[in-house]
Amino acid sequence: MEAPGVGGGNAENFTFQARALLDQVAWVAESLPACVTFADALRTMEIIQASSPQYGS
């Protein structure tokens, strides 16, 4: 998800997730880390919301 202060856009994030999935399916020894949990993503969005002036903080 694109948000202020986040370095990657939708295309970059999709590419990373696709690569991580394929690494896990192929049992690659040094694969990319798995995707974060929902709780991790929620905490990240709360931090972005709290620090972004467009959300009134």
ChimeraX attribute file (.defattr): number of C-alpha atoms within 10 A of each C-alpha:
attribute: neighborCount
match mode: 1-to-1
recipient: residues
	/A:1	11
	/A:2	11
	/A:3	12
	/A:4	11
	/A:5	9
	/A:6	9
	/A:7	9
	/A:8	12
	/A:9	11
	/A:10	10
	/A:11	11
	/A:12	11
	/A:13	14
	/A:14	13
	/A:15	11
	/A:16	16
	/A:17	16
	/A:18	12
	/A:19	16
	/A:20	18
	/A:21	17
	/A:22	14
	/A:23	17
	/A:24	16
	/A:25	9
	/A:26	10
	/A:27	10
	/A:28	11
	/A:29	8
	/A:30	8
	/A:31	14
	/A:32	15
	/A:33	13
	/A:34	13
	/A:35	12
	/A:36	8
	/A:37	8
	/A:38	9
	/A:39	9
	/A:40	11
	/A:41	13
	/A:42	11
	/A:43	11
	/A:44	12
	/A:45	14
	/A:46	11
	/A:47	11
	/A:48	16
	/A:49	16
	/A:50	13
	/A:51	14
	/A:52	13
	/A:53	10
	/A:54	9
	/A:55	9
	/A:56	8
	/A:57	8
